[in-house]
Amino acid sequence: MLTIERSLVDRIVAHARADHPDEACGVIAGPAGSDRPVRFVQMVNAERSPTFYRFDSQEQLKVWREMDDRDEEPVVIYHSHTATEAYPSRTDISYAQEPNAHYVLVSTREEDDVEFRSYRILDGEVTEEEVVIVDSYPDAEQV
């Protein structure tokens, strides 16, 4: 199950809508071992494509180093699908390299409808998980 703050969901959806008709992508980092998404990192789709996304390698290196320096990990890795449902493609599955990450997909195919789904992808196996959207995390501890 992915528990995520509404403000982060709103930022993912806004990024997906802003980059449409190209796929949008990014990461939400959180404290290592916490499974709590906290720090939104909007990234550039190096492919600038409506059917495929790829993190820019230099930007990805910078972001992953920054997470290491801050003792964070990628809790959520997100991207959008512009003409299909929010379900991982074969390419998405083959590129899923973070075993602990929640892979969030947003479909922007319908202008007035938000399709926001989350998956665990491990060794090529896709498992959809429940998404719980909260106004703020239950405890007041902020990282």
N, C-alpha and C positions, 0 to 999 in steps of 0.2 A: 504494500500500500504506500502510495505517495501522499504525504501531507505537505501542503504548500500554501503559502500566504496568497491571498487574493491579489495583492499588489504585484507579486511576481507573475502570476497568471496574466494579469492585465498587461504587463510589460512584454511578455512573450507574444501575446495576441497582437499587440500594437506593432511589434517588430515584424511579425508575419504579414500583417496587413500593409505596412509601409513598404516592404520589399516586394510584395506581389506586383507583377506576375512571376518574379523569381522566388526561389526558395530562400527562406531566412534560416539562420542557424546561430547557435550560441550555447552558453554554459551557465549554470547556476552553481557556484561553488559553495561549499559549506565546511565546517570544521571536520578534520579527518576523523572518521569513525562515528560521526553523529547522525548521518542520514537526514540532515536538516538543510534544505536549500536556503541560502541567505544572500549571497553576493551575486547579483545579476551581471553577466558579461556578454554583451551583444557582440557577435563576431561577424566577419565579412564572409559571404559565400564566394570563394575564389572562382567558382565556376560561373557565377552570375547566370544561372540557368533556371528555367521553370520546372525542370524535371530531375535535377541532381544538385547536391550540395557537397562542398568540400571546404574544410577550414583551410585558410591560407597557412602554409607550413610555418612561416616566420611568426605570424600572429599566434598560432597554436603553441609554438615553443615558448614564446613570451608569457602567454597566459598560464601554461602548465608550470613554468618556472616560478611565476608569481604565486600560484597556489602552493607549490612546495615551500616557498619562503614564508608563507602565511600559515603553514600547517593546515592546508585545506585540500580538498579533493573535489573532483567534478561529481556533484550529487545528481544534477540533472544535465543531460545533454539534449538540446531541443533542436528541432527544425520543422519546417512547414512543407506541406504538400499543396500544390496550387490547383490541381485539377482532379485529385483523387482523394479517397478517404484517408483519415489519419491512421494508417496502418503501415508498419515498416515494409519497405520493398526488399527484394533479394539483395540489392546493393547495400541498403541500410543495414541489413542483418550481417552481411559479410564484413562491413566496416566497424561493427560494434566491438570495441576493444576494451571497454571499461566494465569489468564484471559486476561492480557494485553500483553502477549508475542507473538512474531511471531515465529511459529514453522517451522523451515527450514529443508527440507529434501534434501539430495543429493543421487542420485543413482550412484553406482559404478559398475553396471552390465555391462556397455559398457566401455571398456578400453579407447577409444578415444573420447567419448562423455560425456559431463557434463550435467546432468539433475539436475537443481537447482531450487527448488520451495518453496514457502512460504504459510503458512496457518494460519488462526486464528481458534482456537478451543475453543468453549465456550459451556458449558453444553452438551457436546457430539456432537455438531454440527460443521462440518468442512466447512470452507469457504476458497477457494483458493484466494490469493491476488496477485496483480501485484508486481513484483520485479523490482526496478529501481537501476541499478548499476552505481555509480558515481566514478570519480577519486578521488574526495574529496568533503566533504560536502560544500554546497553553501556559508555559512558564515565562516569566519576565526576563529570563536570561537572554541577552543578545550577544552575539559574537561578532 
